[in-house]
Amino acid sequence: MDVSIWAIAMKNFVGRRTFLGASTAIFAASDRSACAAEPPVVAAAADLQFALEEVGRLFQAQTGQALRLSFGSSGNITRQIEQGSPAELFLSADEAFVFRLADAGLTRDRGELYAVGRIALLAPPGSPLRTEGGMDAIREALDAGRITRFAIANPEHAPYGRAADQALRSAGLWDRLQPSLVLGENVAQAAQFALAGGSQGGIVAYSLVLAPALRDRGAYALLPDGLHAPLRQRMVLTHRATPEAERFYAYVQQSAAREVMRRYGFVLPGE
């Protein structure tokens, strides 16, 4: 892959903060007062990078309300909120982090489940990994001595890294693959590493490989969800939440947002 093309496609999305500004051409005058308020800070797991930006654009077009989106690993965001981050809404890739904040008295309640995530095997062009073979493809490449660099998110604080860890252990591949592992700070960075020069691939969020910026950059295959504990993704309002944040929290649970999430491969509550 051409590195410059990759850089443009990813838009520096590791730990990225996105401002979705208001456009007076797409909302009524009655909604313009909302835009004068400081945009709510929405902190979200890195697997939501592309899906939530799309949801945010729909929300803004409908309401005129701008958002400030910040992406990273769920564990790191949790620590930031514990240390006083201005986040008003947190969309975690693991509900355990939401419960941790709730138990510490930092949230309105225990939040709502908004999705269940999936993981995928991702390989760059020319990789010896035949992604359609799933975990067997990793085993075959290891047997042939063809894996020197394989990316996952850091399992210590990234839920998708933990799911990748569990999947590799379930398949009996962890010990053999560990010397070749390259750990991303979050699953977005792991996807970047998986497609970088010299890499044979990685295990990343299915939602990322379905994004337009990535789906034509390599081969991928959805991995069985029985290989890892469910990635139950929960969102919650913090005690800093403004009415604007409450409005977006409600919007994520509505049909337009759910349709976006479905297109990015998430399993939705009630389905």
Residue pairs with C-beta under 8 A, 6 or more apart in sequence:
1 124
1 125
1 195
1 196
1 197
1 217
1 218
3 196
3 197
6 192
6 195
6 196
6 217
9 213
9 214
9 217
10 188
10 192
10 213
11 213
13 46
13 49
13 71
13 188
14 46
14 184
14 185
14 186
14 188
14 189
14 192
15 71
15 72
15 185
15 186
15 189
16 49
16 70
16 71
16 188
17 68
17 69
17 70
17 71
18 53
18 56
18 68
18 69
18 70
18 71
19 39
19 66
19 67
19 68
19 69
20 39
20 53
20 56
20 57
20 60
20 66
20 67
20 68
20 69
21 60
21 66
22 32
22 35
22 60
22 64
22 65
22 66
23 60
23 61
24 32
26 60
26 61
26 64
27 60
27 61
27 62
27 63
27 64
28 64
31 63
31 64
31 65
32 64
34 63
34 64
34 65
34 244
35 64
35 65
35 66
37 242
37 244
38 242
39 65
39 66
39 67
39 68
39 244
40 65
40 67
40 68
40 88
40 89
40 241
40 242
40 244
40 245
40 248
41 68
41 70
41 85
41 86
41 87
41 88
41 89
41 240
41 245
42 52
42 56
42 67
42 68
42 69
42 70
42 87
42 88
42 89
42 90
42 91
42 245
42 248
43 70
43 71
43 72
43 77
43 80
43 81
43 85
43 87
43 89
43 90
43 91
44 52
44 69
44 70
44 71
44 77
44 90
44 91
45 71
45 72
45 73
45 74
45 77
45 91
45 92
45 93
45 159
45 186
45 187
45 233
46 71
46 72
46 73
46 93
46 153
46 158
46 160
46 186
46 187
46 188
46 189
46 205
47 93
47 117
47 160
47 187
47 188
47 205
47 207
47 208
48 71
48 91
48 93
48 207
49 71
49 188
49 208
49 211
50 207
50 208
50 211
50 212
50 213
50 264
51 207
51 211
51 260
51 261
51 263
51 264
51 266
52 69
52 71
52 91
53 69
54 260
55 251
55 252
55 256
55 257
55 260
55 261
56 67
56 69
56 248
58 256
58 257
58 260
59 65
59 67
59 248
59 251
59 257
60 66
60 67
62 251
62 256
63 247
63 251
65 244
65 247
65 248
67 248
70 77
70 87
71 186
71 188
72 185
72 186
73 153
73 154
73 157
73 158
73 159
73 161
73 185
73 186
73 187
74 92
74 93
74 94
74 97
74 157
74 158
74 159
75 97
75 156
75 157
75 158
75 159
76 157
76 185
76 186
77 85
77 87
77 90
77 92
77 97
78 90
78 92
78 97
78 100
78 101
80 87
81 87
81 90
81 101
81 106
81 238
82 101
82 104
82 106
86 240
87 238
87 240
88 237
88 238
88 240
88 241
88 242
88 245
89 235
89 236
89 237
89 238
89 241
89 245
89 248
89 249
90 97
90 98
90 101
90 107
90 235
90 236
90 238
91 114
91 233
91 235
91 252
92 98
92 159
92 233
92 234
92 235
92 236
93 117
93 158
93 159
93 160
93 187
93 205
93 231
93 233
94 159
94 162
94 231
94 232
94 233
94 234
95 111
95 113
95 232
95 233
95 234
97 159
98 107
98 110
98 111
98 234
98 235
98 236
99 110
99 234
101 107
101 236
101 238
102 109
102 110
102 111
102 236
106 238
106 239
107 236
107 237
107 238
107 239
108 236
108 237
108 238
108 239
108 241
109 236
109 237
110 234
110 236
111 234
111 235
111 236
111 237
112 234
112 235
112 236
112 249
112 253
112 269
113 232
113 233
113 234
113 269
114 233
114 234
114 235
114 252
114 253
114 261
114 268
114 269
115 233
115 261
115 266
115 267
115 268
115 269
116 230
116 231
116 232
116 233
116 266
116 267
116 268
117 159
117 160
117 163
117 205
117 206
117 207
117 231
117 233
117 266
117 267
118 205
118 206
118 207
118 222
118 223
118 225
118 231
118 265
118 266
118 267
119 160
119 163
119 164
119 167
119 203
119 204
119 205
119 206
119 222
119 223
119 227
119 228
119 231
120 203
120 204
120 205
120 206
120 209
120 220
120 221
120 222
120 223
121 129
121 131
121 134
121 135
121 137
121 138
121 201
121 202
121 203
121 220
121 221
121 223
122 131
122 191
122 194
122 195
122 201
122 202
122 203
122 204
122 209
122 214
122 218
122 219
122 220
123 129
123 131
123 194
123 200
123 201
123 218
123 219
123 220
124 194
124 195
124 196
124 199
124 200
124 201
124 217
124 218
125 218
125 219
127 199
127 200
127 201
127 218
127 219
128 141
128 144
128 146
128 147
128 200
129 137
129 138
129 141
129 147
129 200
129 201
129 219
130 137
130 140
131 137
131 201
131 219
131 220
131 221
132 219
132 221
133 140
133 221
134 221
134 223
134 224
135 167
135 168
135 171
135 173
135 223
135 227
138 147
138 150
138 168
138 171
138 173
138 177
139 171
139 173
141 147
141 200
142 173
142 176
142 177
146 200
147 177
147 180
147 200
148 180
148 198
148 200
149 180
149 182
149 193
149 198
149 199
149 200
150 177
150 180
150 181
150 182
150 194
150 199
150 200
150 201
150 202
151 181
151 182
151 183
151 184
151 190
151 191
151 193
151 194
151 199
151 201
151 202
151 203
151 204
152 160
152 161
152 164
152 165
152 168
152 181
152 182
152 183
152 184
152 190
152 202
152 203
152 204
153 160
153 161
153 164
153 183
153 184
153 185
153 186
153 187
153 189
153 190
153 204
154 161
154 183
154 184
154 185
154 186
155 161
155 162
155 164
155 165
155 183
158 184
158 185
158 186
158 187
158 190
159 231
160 186
160 187
160 190
160 204
160 205
160 231
161 183
161 184
161 187
161 190
162 228
162 229
163 203
163 228
163 229
163 231
164 190
164 202
164 203
164 204
164 228
165 174
166 227
166 228
166 229
167 203
167 223
167 227
167 228
168 174
168 177
168 203
170 226
170 227
170 228
171 227
182 190
182 193
182 199
182 202
183 190
184 190
184 191
184 192
184 193
187 204
187 205
187 208
188 208
190 202
190 203
190 204
191 202
191 204
191 205
191 208
191 209
191 214
193 199
193 202
194 201
194 202
194 204
194 218
195 214
195 217
195 218
201 218
203 223
206 222
206 264
206 265
207 264
207 265
207 266
208 214
209 215
209 218
209 220
210 263
210 264
210 265
211 264
222 265
233 266
235 249
235 252
237 245
237 246
237 249
241 249
251 257
258 268
261 268
262 268
262 271
